Amino acid sequence: MTEERLVANVRALDHVNIMTALFDETLAFFTAAVGLHSGPTPGERRDPSAAAWLYAGDVAVLHLVRREESTADAPSAPALDHIAFACADMAAAEMRLAAAGVPFERRIFEEFGVRQLVIHDPNGIMIELGFTVEPA
């Protein structure tokens, strides 16, 4: 099977899991700044102080799991570079971020028809909020 065929089976990002000692701060960030909302959490992770499934509409896109403070065996730094969300209404997103007190950087990639707002969560993970620019 060729690499191209393998890649073609991937349709979209399903979810991201963040294990963090900054659980409450991370939960507040993704609800207030990004606009995700808490929803049903399956199985043994039903304790809302131990885990949260955050939804965009009716899809659980972000799983947060509380972990203990860092140790030599489990450093606290997350193992992610960034998370990218496809978004709509850049102006509304900028207002939400400003209201939440979250600084952001605007990035424009006109050649790709993409604009981004780049923010960082309490764990230092970069979050790209991407907006497709409609052709003129």
C-alpha positions as CSV (number, residue, x, y, z in Angstrom):
1,M,0.0,0.0,0.0
2,T,1.4,3.4,-1.0
3,E,1.9,6.3,1.5
4,E,-0.6,8.3,-0.5
5,R,-3.2,5.7,-0.1
6,L,-2.6,5.5,3.7
7,V,-2.9,9.3,4.1
8,A,-6.1,9.4,2.1
9,N,-7.9,7.4,4.8
10,V,-7.4,10.2,7.4
11,R,-10.5,12.4,7.0
12,A,-10.2,14.9,9.9
13,L,-8.9,15.5,13.4
14,D,-11.0,13.4,15.8
15,H,-9.9,14.8,19.1
16,V,-6.9,15.9,21.1
17,N,-6.1,14.7,24.6
18,I,-4.2,16.9,27.1
19,M,-3.1,15.5,30.4
20,T,-2.3,18.4,32.7
21,A,-1.7,19.4,36.3
22,L,-3.3,22.7,35.3
23,F,-6.7,21.0,34.8
24,D,-9.0,23.8,36.1
25,E,-7.1,26.6,34.3
26,T,-7.0,24.6,31.0
27,L,-10.8,23.8,31.2
28,A,-11.5,27.5,31.8
29,F,-9.3,28.5,28.9
30,F,-10.9,26.2,26.3
31,T,-14.4,27.2,27.4
32,A,-14.0,31.0,27.8
33,A,-11.4,31.8,25.2
34,V,-11.9,29.1,22.5
35,G,-15.7,28.6,23.0
36,L,-15.8,24.8,23.5
37,H,-18.4,23.5,25.9
38,S,-18.3,20.6,28.4
39,G,-20.4,17.5,27.5
40,P,-20.8,13.8,28.3
41,T,-17.6,12.0,29.5
42,P,-17.6,8.2,29.0
43,G,-16.7,5.3,31.2
44,E,-14.5,5.6,34.3
45,R,-13.7,9.2,33.6
46,R,-17.2,10.5,34.7
47,D,-15.7,12.4,37.7
48,P,-15.7,16.0,36.4
49,S,-12.8,16.9,38.7
50,A,-10.6,14.2,36.9
51,A,-11.6,14.6,33.3
52,A,-13.6,16.7,30.9
53,W,-14.7,16.1,27.3
54,L,-15.0,19.4,25.5
55,Y,-17.3,19.7,22.5
56,A,-17.5,21.8,19.3
57,G,-21.2,21.4,18.6
58,D,-21.9,17.8,19.2
59,V,-18.4,16.5,18.6
60,A,-16.0,15.8,21.5
61,V,-12.8,17.4,20.1
62,L,-10.7,17.9,23.2
63,H,-10.3,15.5,26.1
64,L,-8.8,16.9,29.3
65,V,-7.4,14.6,32.0
66,R,-6.1,15.7,35.3
67,R,-2.7,14.4,36.3
68,E,-0.7,14.9,39.4
69,E,2.1,17.5,39.6
70,S,5.1,16.7,37.6
71,T,7.7,14.1,38.7
72,A,11.0,13.0,37.1
73,D,9.1,10.2,35.4
74,A,6.2,12.4,34.3
75,P,7.3,15.9,33.4
76,S,4.6,18.6,33.4
77,A,5.4,19.9,29.9
78,P,2.8,18.7,27.4
79,A,4.0,16.7,24.4
80,L,2.1,18.7,21.8
81,D,3.3,21.4,19.4
82,H,-0.1,22.9,18.5
83,I,-3.8,22.2,18.0
84,A,-5.6,23.7,15.0
85,F,-9.3,24.3,14.9
86,A,-11.2,25.2,11.7
87,C,-13.4,28.2,12.7
88,A,-15.8,30.8,11.4
89,D,-16.2,34.5,12.1
90,M,-12.8,35.8,12.9
91,A,-14.2,39.1,14.3
92,A,-16.3,37.3,16.8
93,A,-13.4,35.1,17.8
94,E,-11.2,38.2,18.4
95,M,-14.0,39.7,20.6
96,R,-14.2,36.5,22.6
97,L,-10.5,36.3,23.2
98,A,-10.4,40.0,24.2
99,A,-13.3,39.5,26.6
100,A,-11.4,36.5,28.1
101,G,-8.2,38.5,28.4
102,V,-6.3,36.1,26.1
103,P,-3.6,37.7,24.0
104,F,-3.5,36.6,20.3
105,E,-1.4,37.0,17.2
106,R,-2.9,37.4,13.8
107,R,-1.4,35.5,10.9
108,I,-2.4,35.9,7.3
109,F,-1.6,33.4,4.6
110,E,-3.3,35.0,1.6
111,E,-1.7,32.6,-0.9
112,F,-3.5,29.7,0.9
113,G,-6.7,31.7,1.7
114,V,-6.2,31.2,5.4
115,R,-6.1,33.6,8.4
116,Q,-5.3,32.5,11.9
117,L,-5.5,33.7,15.4
118,V,-2.7,32.1,17.4
119,I,-3.1,31.8,21.2
120,H,-1.5,29.7,24.0
121,D,-3.3,27.6,26.6
122,P,-2.2,27.5,30.3
123,N,0.1,24.6,29.5
124,G,2.0,26.6,26.8
125,I,0.4,24.7,23.9
126,M,-0.1,26.8,20.8
127,I,-3.7,26.9,19.5
128,E,-4.3,28.0,15.9
129,L,-7.9,29.2,15.2
130,G,-8.1,29.1,11.4
131,F,-10.5,31.0,9.2
132,T,-10.9,30.4,5.5
133,V,-10.9,33.5,3.4
134,E,-13.6,33.5,0.7
135,P,-12.3,34.4,-2.8
136,A,-13.2,37.9,-3.9
